[in-house]
Amino acid sequence: MSEEASERTPYLRVNSDPPTYRPLVTGKEGFANVPDGTEFGGGEDAFPSVTVQNATPDLSHVVLESKVPLAKDAPSFAIYEWADGHLSPISVLPAAEGGSVVRVLATSSSISLRHAISDDGSRVFWTSGEPNHLFMRDMEAGETVQIDKAEEGVSGPGAAEPVFQGASADGSVVYFSDAQQLTADASPTGIDLYRCEIVDVAVGCANLVDLTAPREGSGESGDLQGIVSGLTADGTRAYFVAKGVLTTEANQFGQVAVTGQPNLYLWQNGVGLRFIARLAAEDRPNWGLASGISPPGEASKLSTAVSPGGRYFAFMSERDLTDQGNVDVNSGEAVERIFRFDADAGRLICVSCPSGGAAPQGTLVDFNELVDPRSQWLGRNVAATLPQPGILSVSGPTIYQPRVLLDNGRVFFNAIDSLVPADSNKQWDVYQYEDLGVGSCGATAENGAMKRSGEGCVSLLSSGNGEAESGFLDASASGNDVFFLTPARLSVTDVDNALDIYDARVDGIPAILSTKEECDSAESCHSVSSPAQDSTPSSASFNGSGNVKPNRKCPKGKRKVKQNGKQRCVPRKGKHQRRAGKRKGASR
């Protein structure tokens, strides 16, 4: 694959013409970045010895873990940073502690990797094995600092159990939890959530704050639950769940935090702590717990979303948080729905609730790779789901969070409930919620695939009438392209029942629903009864029902014949026309 490679290794592909492949670890003479005689390939039939753990967005810096030493005097299971062909150890103790390369805690990467490496690759956070501590390595300065150090004069109870929760994109702010009391106001029991600012690596934490510090005189523990629910890239906001009453402030509905219950909070730099809502114990995917997952949980199990700027936060709950009814019309039991909090307005709304006060309709979730691929809601009664993080596990547990919540407040979600008239298939479909004035949600904007819901609009993005379910995959940064998966045949060019990806695009080309399969051009193959200029943010531009193949007459110049058991329109004798390439799309 590359003349620079010496044995089995992860590669960096460079999309040149032709593409090139650069080995991240190599012993090849002239290109070697490991000591002579190092064997790291692991053998063809064995698991690879070197795996990718994380990387910067531009892939210029890559974090690797190796079962075998890749540097002099390094132990097995140390971590390294690859940059421009060179390998540098990351898991290096502070100079005051010997400065040696040590093993890393094997389970740390499965909990959270949120900006564990800064966007420029200069700072990397890591957790040691024995003793258990959280460190940051400054790759440029070549220095390591311990993060979980108690303030001077504080020697509170609790074992050192630091858990990296996430950091800012530049590595200047880090959030971590710990059972050990590190500040004078920390809880004597339970788990606390700390925020550390690192201005100078030589100083360490310039400002260590316990975000879950109990109210003075309350005598209770903050008791963070699982994984922090949401963090912003600038490190200024953190959404989390705790069982302590950290503030007596009520939300817009007059609800207050309750001791011993999962209370959802927002901490914002310069503003402080705010209570959002009291959740149910069964809502545990909001703090990274799911069936079979033990505390502290995993970031890949989170069923939440934060807008890039942090103003909006989306989560799920079976509780009636907005006085719109949470009882399933069929089972009579509480059902999980989707809510969105606007931090600037202090406003909580239900984005997946039926309009007009109608009761929700849910279903018991079975193993479902489209709407619950992480099995977060297995066996639970659910009316809608937030799209979940994906894991690329070929070479390491790299977690990808799809774009679910945008800075304009738009939320993408899956729903089994029929929220608009055009949704008639009683299957899972893909929807979006927009505030009034955002996108196509205007004062009079309403049609079969869009419906006003409170002070916003709910729109159908998938077919709503296909014979099979659909599940959200991802969206573009602008939200103008929404990709969803479905085995349903939403185009006559789709001739199988395999999963396909469709693009619900603003001002896109309507889906192919005609029986014409041979055309003068690709454009003439598309249905023309719905204008491509229609910018309605939904699949309303579908002409007809999903994969229905109507019995239409052939256009001028073609005749109907039966081929392989199917009716087709083919050119009449003497007419030559090209077959259009298979193409799928849904305009919105």
C-alpha positions in Angstrom: 0.0 0.0 0.0 3.0 2.3 0.7 6.7 2.0 0.2 7.1 3.7 3.6 5.4 0.8 5.5 7.3 -2.0 7.1 4.4 -4.0 8.6 0.8 -3.8 9.6 -0.2 -0.3 10.8 -3.0 2.3 10.6 -2.7 4.6 7.6 -3.5 8.2 6.8 -5.1 8.5 3.3 -4.3 11.7 1.5 -6.9 12.4 -1.2 -4.5 13.4 -3.9 -4.7 12.3 -7.5 -3.9 9.4 -7.2 -4.5 9.0 -3.5 -1.6 8.2 -1.3 -1.4 6.2 2.0 1.0 7.2 4.8 1.7 4.6 7.5 1.4 6.1 11.0 3.9 3.6 12.5 6.8 2.3 10.5 10.2 0.7 10.9 11.2 1.2 7.3 14.7 2.5 6.8 14.6 6.2 5.9 11.0 6.6 7.3 11.2 4.8 10.6 9.6 6.5 13.7 10.2 3.6 16.1 13.4 2.1 17.6 15.2 -0.5 15.5 13.8 -4.0 15.9 10.4 -2.9 17.1 7.7 -5.3 16.0 4.2 -3.8 16.1 2.2 -5.5 13.3 0.5 -8.0 15.5 0.3 -10.6 12.8 -2.4 -11.1 10.2 -4.7 -13.2 12.3 -4.3 -11.2 15.5 -5.9 -8.0 16.7 -3.7 -5.1 15.6 -1.2 -3.9 18.2 -1.6 -0.2 17.3 -5.0 1.4 17.2 -6.3 4.9 16.5 -7.8 6.5 19.6 -8.5 10.1 18.5 -7.4 12.8 16.1 -7.6 16.5 15.3 -10.3 17.6 12.9 -7.8 18.0 10.1 -6.0 14.7 10.9 -2.7 16.4 11.2 -2.3 15.0 14.8 -3.4 11.4 15.6 -3.5 9.7 19.0 -2.4 6.1 19.0 -2.5 3.4 21.6 0.0 0.5 21.3 0.2 -2.9 23.0 3.9 -2.8 22.4 6.4 -0.1 23.2 7.0 2.4 20.4 9.6 4.5 22.2 12.7 3.8 24.2 11.9 2.7 27.8 8.1 2.9 27.1 5.8 0.2 28.6 3.1 -1.6 26.7 -0.3 0.1 26.4 1.1 3.6 26.3 -0.3 6.3 24.1 1.5 8.4 21.5 0.8 11.3 19.2 1.6 11.1 15.5 2.4 14.4 13.7 4.1 14.8 10.3 5.5 11.3 10.5 6.9 11.5 14.0 5.8 9.7 17.1 5.9 11.4 20.6 4.8 9.7 23.8 1.7 11.3 25.5 1.4 9.3 28.7 4.5 10.8 30.3 4.4 11.6 34.1 5.3 15.1 35.3 9.0 15.8 35.7 8.5 15.9 39.5 7.2 12.4 39.4 10.0 11.0 37.3 8.9 12.0 33.8 8.7 8.4 32.7 6.3 7.0 30.1 3.5 4.9 31.8 0.6 2.7 30.9 -2.8 4.4 30.4 -6.1 3.3 31.9 -7.6 0.9 29.4 -11.3 1.9 30.0 -10.8 5.7 29.8 -11.4 5.9 26.1 -14.8 4.2 26.3 -16.2 6.8 28.7 -15.5 10.1 26.9 -13.2 11.4 24.2 -14.8 14.9 23.8 -11.9 17.1 22.8 -9.4 14.8 24.6 -7.0 16.2 22.0 -7.2 19.9 21.3 -8.0 20.9 17.7 -4.4 22.0 17.1 -3.0 18.8 18.7 -1.0 20.8 21.3 -2.8 19.4 24.4 -3.9 15.9 25.1 -5.7 14.7 28.2 -5.1 11.2 29.5 -5.7 9.0 32.6 -3.1 6.9 34.3 -3.5 3.4 35.7 -2.1 3.0 39.2 -2.3 5.4 40.9 -5.4 6.7 39.1 -5.0 10.4 38.1 -6.0 12.7 35.3 -3.2 14.5 33.4 -2.7 16.9 30.5 0.3 16.7 28.2 1.4 19.9 26.5 3.0 18.4 23.3 4.7 21.7 22.4 6.2 22.5 25.8 6.9 18.8 26.5 5.4 19.1 29.9 2.7 17.2 31.8 0.5 18.5 34.5 -1.8 16.7 36.9 -5.4 18.0 36.7 -7.1 16.3 39.7 -5.1 18.0 42.4 -6.9 19.1 45.5 -6.7 22.8 46.5 -4.2 23.7 49.1 -5.4 22.8 52.5 -8.1 20.5 51.3 -7.8 16.8 52.2 -11.3 15.6 52.0 -12.6 12.0 51.9 -13.1 9.9 48.9 -10.9 7.8 46.7 -9.1 9.3 43.6 -11.5 8.3 40.8 -11.1 11.0 38.2 -13.2 10.6 35.0 -12.4 12.8 32.0 -15.8 14.3 30.9 -14.6 16.6 28.1 -12.6 19.7 27.3 -12.8 22.8 25.2 -11.6 22.7 21.6 -8.4 24.6 22.5 -7.7 22.5 25.6 -7.8 25.5 28.0 -10.8 24.2 29.9 -11.4 20.6 31.1 -14.4 19.1 32.9 -13.9 16.0 35.0 -15.8 14.1 37.8 -14.2 12.7 40.9 -15.3 11.0 44.1 -12.4 12.7 45.9 -13.1 16.1 47.6 -10.8 18.5 45.7 -12.3 21.9 46.8 -13.4 23.2 50.2 -17.1 23.4 49.1 -17.2 19.9 47.4 -19.6 17.2 48.5 -18.2 14.9 51.2 -19.9 12.0 49.5 -21.0 11.2 46.0 -19.5 12.3 42.7 -18.7 15.9 42.0 -18.3 17.6 38.7 -15.2 19.9 38.4 -14.2 22.6 35.9 -10.6 23.4 35.5 -9.0 26.3 33.6 -5.5 25.8 32.4 -3.7 29.0 31.4 -0.2 28.0 32.0 0.8 24.3 32.0 3.5 25.0 34.6 0.8 26.3 37.0 -1.9 23.7 36.2 -5.5 24.5 37.2 -5.7 28.3 37.6 -9.3 28.1 38.6 -10.8 24.8 39.9 -14.6 25.0 40.5 -17.0 22.4 41.8 -20.1 22.8 39.6 -22.1 20.4 41.8 -21.2 22.0 45.2 -24.2 21.6 47.6 -26.0 24.7 48.8 -24.6 26.1 52.0 -26.2 24.4 55.0 -28.1 21.8 52.9 -26.0 18.9 54.1 -26.6 16.9 50.9 -24.4 15.7 48.1 -24.4 17.2 44.6 -24.0 13.6 43.3 -23.4 13.9 39.6 -25.1 11.2 37.5 -23.2 9.3 34.8 -21.7 11.3 32.0 -22.0 15.1 31.5 -25.0 15.4 29.1 -23.6 18.2 26.9 -20.6 20.4 26.6 -19.8 23.3 24.3 -16.6 23.5 22.3 -15.6 26.8 23.9 -16.0 25.3 27.4 -18.4 27.9 28.6 -21.5 25.7 29.1 -22.1 22.3 30.6 -25.5 20.4 30.8 -25.6 17.7 33.4 -27.8 15.6 35.7 -27.4 15.5 39.5 -29.4 14.1 42.4 -28.7 17.0 44.7 -30.8 20.2 44.9 -28.1 22.7 43.7 -30.5 25.6 43.4 -34.0 26.3 44.6 -34.9 28.3 41.4 -38.0 27.1 39.6 -38.3 26.7 35.8 -41.0 28.3 33.6 -43.6 25.7 34.7 -42.9 26.2 38.4 -41.1 22.9 38.8 -38.1 22.7 41.2 -35.3 20.2 41.8 -36.0 17.3 44.2 -33.4 15.6 46.4 -32.6 12.1 45.2 -34.1 12.6 41.8 -32.3 13.1 38.5 -32.4 16.9 38.1 -31.2 18.5 34.8 -29.0 21.6 35.2 -27.1 24.1 33.0 -23.9 25.7 34.3 -22.9 28.7 32.2 -19.7 30.8 32.7 -20.6 34.2 33.9 -24.2 33.2 34.6 -24.0 30.3 37.0 -26.3 27.4 37.6 -29.8 27.0 36.3 -32.4 24.3 36.9 -34.0 23.0 33.7 -36.3 20.0 34.6 -36.6 17.0 36.8 -36.3 13.8 34.8 -37.3 10.2 35.5 -35.0 7.4 36.5 -35.9 5.7 33.3 -34.5 8.6 31.3 -31.0 7.5 32.1 -29.6 7.6 28.5 -29.7 11.4 29.1 -26.7 10.8 31.3 -25.0 8.0 29.3 -26.5 5.0 31.0 -28.4 2.3 29.1 -29.2 -1.4 29.6 -26.1 -3.3 30.8 -24.0 -0.1 31.2 -22.7 0.6 34.7 -21.7 4.1 36.0 -20.2 6.3 35.1 -21.6 5.4 31.7 -20.4 6.1 28.2 -20.6 9.2 26.0 -21.6 6.9 23.1 -24.8 6.1 25.0 -25.9 9.7 25.4 -29.3 10.5 24.0 -28.9 14.3 24.0 -27.7 17.0 21.6 -26.2 20.5 22.1 -26.2 23.2 19.4 -22.7 24.3 18.5 -23.0 27.6 20.4 -24.6 25.9 23.4 -27.8 28.0 23.4 -30.0 25.0 22.7 -30.1 21.6 24.4 -32.3 18.6 23.3 -33.0 15.6 25.5 -35.7 12.9 26.0 -38.0 12.2 28.9 -41.1 10.2 29.8 -42.2 12.8 32.3 -44.8 15.5 31.5 -42.4 18.4 31.5 -44.5 20.9 29.6 -48.1 20.1 30.6 -48.9 18.5 27.2 -49.6 15.0 28.4 -47.2 12.0 28.5 -49.6 9.1 28.5 -49.5 6.8 25.4 -53.0 6.7 23.8 -52.6 2.9 23.2 -50.8 1.5 26.2 -51.9 4.1 28.8 -48.3 4.2 30.0 -45.8 7.1 30.1 -43.9 7.5 26.8 -40.5 9.0 25.9 -40.6 12.2 23.9 -38.2 14.9 22.9 -37.7 18.3 24.5 -35.6 21.3 23.7 -34.3 23.9 26.1 -33.4 27.5 25.0 -30.9 28.8 27.5 -31.2 32.4 26.3 -34.9 32.5 26.7 -35.0 30.1 29.6 -37.7 28.2 27.7 -38.5 24.5 27.6 -40.7 23.0 24.8 -41.7 19.6 23.6 -40.7 19.3 19.9 -42.2 15.9 19.3 -45.5 16.4 20.9 -48.7 16.2 18.7 -50.3 19.6 18.2 -53.6 20.5 19.6 -53.2 18.6 22.8 -53.5 15.2 21.2 -52.2 12.2 23.2 -48.8 10.8 22.0 -48.6 7.4 20.3 -45.6 5.3 21.1 -44.2 1.8 20.6 -42.0 -0.6 22.6 -38.6 -0.4 21.1 -37.1 -3.7 19.9 -33.6 -4.1 18.4 -33.6 -1.3 15.8 -30.5 -0.3 14.0 -32.2 2.8 12.4 -33.7 4.7 15.3 -32.0 3.0 18.3 -28.7 1.7 17.0 -27.0 1.9 20.4 -30.0 0.0 22.1 -30.5 2.9 24.5 -34.2 2.5 24.6 -34.5 -1.2 24.2 -37.8 -2.4 25.7 -39.0 1.1 26.5 -42.2 2.8 25.4 -41.0 5.6 23.0 -42.8 8.0 20.7 -39.7 9.7 19.3 -35.9 9.3 19.5 -33.0 11.7 19.1 -30.4 10.4 16.7 -27.5 8.7 18.5 -23.8 8.9 18.4 -22.0 6.5 16.1 -18.9 4.5 16.8 -16.2 3.7 14.3 -14.7 0.6 15.9 -12.5 -0.7 13.1 -9.3 0.6 14.7 -10.5 2.2 17.9 -13.6 3.6 19.7 -13.8 6.9 17.8 -17.2 8.5 18.5 -19.0 10.6 15.9 -21.9 12.8 16.9 -24.2 13.6 13.9 -25.6 17.1 13.5 -28.9 16.9 15.4 -29.3 20.4 16.8 -28.3 23.6 14.9 -27.6 27.1 16.2 -30.9 28.3 14.9 -32.7 25.8 17.1 -33.7 23.4 14.4 -33.9 19.8 15.8 -33.9 16.6 13.7 -35.5 13.5 15.2 -37.2 10.2 14.5 -40.8 9.6 15.4 -43.2 6.7 15.3 -46.1 9.2 16.1 -47.8 10.6 13.0 -47.2 14.3 13.6 -48.5 15.6 10.2 -51.3 14.5 7.9 -48.8 13.2 5.3 -47.4 10.6 7.7 -49.7 7.6 7.2 -47.5 4.5 7.1 -47.4 3.9 10.9 -43.6 3.5 10.6 -40.7 5.4 12.0 -40.1 8.5 10.0 -37.6 11.5 10.1 -38.8 14.9 11.2 -37.5 18.3 12.0 -38.7 21.1 14.4 -38.2 24.8 13.7 -39.1 27.9 15.5 -41.4 30.4 13.9 -39.4 32.5 11.5 -36.8 29.8 11.0 -36.6 28.1 7.5 -40.0 27.7 6.1 -41.9 28.0 9.4 -43.9 31.1 8.8 -47.2 32.4 10.2 -49.2 30.6 7.5 -46.7 27.9 6.6 -48.7 24.7 6.9 -49.4 21.8 4.5 -49.7 18.0 4.5 -46.1 17.6 5.5 -45.8 20.6 7.8 -47.8 21.5 10.8 -47.7 24.4 13.3 -46.9 23.2 16.8 -46.9 25.8 19.5 -44.6 28.6 18.4 -42.9 26.5 15.8 -43.4 24.0 13.0 -43.0 20.2 12.7 -42.1 18.9 9.3 -41.8 15.5 7.8 -38.5 14.8 6.0 -38.8 11.1 5.0 -41.7 9.8 2.9 -44.3 9.1 5.5 -45.9 6.6 3.2 -43.1 4.1 2.4 -43.7 0.5 3.4 -40.7 0.5 5.7 -39.2 2.7 8.5 -36.7 5.5 8.0 -34.0 6.7 10.4 -32.0 9.9 10.5 -28.3 9.5 9.5 -26.8 13.0 9.4 -27.3 16.6 8.2 -25.1 19.2 6.5 -23.8 22.1 8.6 -26.5 24.4 7.2 -29.2 21.8 7.7 -30.2 22.2 4.0 -29.3 18.5 3.4 -30.7 15.9 5.7 -29.6 12.3 5.0 -31.8 9.4 6.2 -31.7 5.6 5.8 -34.5 3.4 4.7 -35.1 0.0 3.0 -38.3 1.4 1.5 -38.3 1.8 -2.3 -38.9 5.6 -2.5 -37.7 5.6 -6.1 -38.5 3.4 -9.0 -34.8 3.1 -9.6 -34.5 1.3 -6.3 -35.2 -2.4 -7.1 -34.2 -4.1 -3.9 -35.1 -4.0 -0.2 -31.6 -3.1 1.0 -30.8 0.0 3.1 -30.3 3.1 0.9 -29.4 6.7 1.8 -31.7 9.5 0.7 -31.0 13.2 0.8 -33.9 15.5 1.8 -32.6 18.7 0.3 -33.9 22.3 0.4 -34.6 23.2 -3.3 -33.6 19.7 -4.3 -34.9 17.5 -7.1 -38.1 15.6 -6.2 -37.9 11.8 -5.8 -38.4 9.6 -8.8 -41.9 8.3 -8.7 -42.7 7.8 -12.3 -42.5 4.4 -14.0 -40.2 5.9 -16.7 -36.8 4.2 -16.5 -35.4 5.2 -19.8 -35.2 8.9 -20.5 -33.7 11.5 -22.7 -31.8 12.9 -19.7 -31.4 12.5 -16.0 -33.6 15.5 -15.4 -36.5 14.1 -17.5 -36.5 11.0 -15.4 -37.7 12.9 -12.4 -41.3 13.6 -11.6 -42.2 17.1 -12.9 -45.5 17.5 -11.1 -43.7 18.9 -8.0 -41.5 21.9 -8.8 -37.8 21.6 -7.9 -38.0 25.1 -6.6 -40.3 24.1 -3.7 -38.4 25.0 -0.6 -40.8 23.4 1.9 -38.5 21.7 4.4 -40.2 18.3 4.2 -40.8 15.5 1.8 -44.0 17.2 0.7 -42.5 17.3 -2.8 -42.9 13.6 -3.1 -45.5 13.1 -5.7 -47.6 10.2 -4.5 -47.0 7.5 -2.0 -43.4 6.4 -1.4 -42.7 3.4 -3.6 -46.1 3.3 -5.3 -45.7 2.6 -9.0 -48.9 4.0 -10.7 -50.4 2.6 -13.8 -49.6 5.5 -16.2 -49.4 5.8 -19.9 -46.0 6.0 -21.5 -44.9 9.4 -22.7 -44.8 10.3 -26.4 -42.2 8.4 -28.2 -42.3 5.4 -25.9 -44.4 2.2 -25.6 -45.2 -0.1 -22.7 -43.7 -3.6 -22.7 -43.4 -6.3 -20.0 -39.8 -7.2 -19.1 -38.9 -9.6 -16.3 -42.5 -9.5 -15.0 -42.6 -5.6 -14.8 -44.2 -3.0 -17.0 -41.7 -0.7 -18.6 -41.7 2.2 -21.0 -39.2 1.7 -23.8 -38.4 3.7 -26.9 -40.6 3.1 -30.0 -38.8 1.6 -33.0 -36.4 4.1 -34.5 -36.0 6.1 -31.3 -32.8 6.0 -29.4 -32.7 7.2 -25.8 -30.2 6.9 -22.9 -30.7 5.2 -19.6 -30.4 7.7 -16.8 -28.1 6.7 -13.9 -29.7 5.7 -10.6 -30.2 8.7 -8.4 -32.1 9.2 -5.3 -33.3 12.4 -3.7 -36.2 14.1 -1.9 -36.7 17.8 -2.2 -37.8 19.8 0.7 
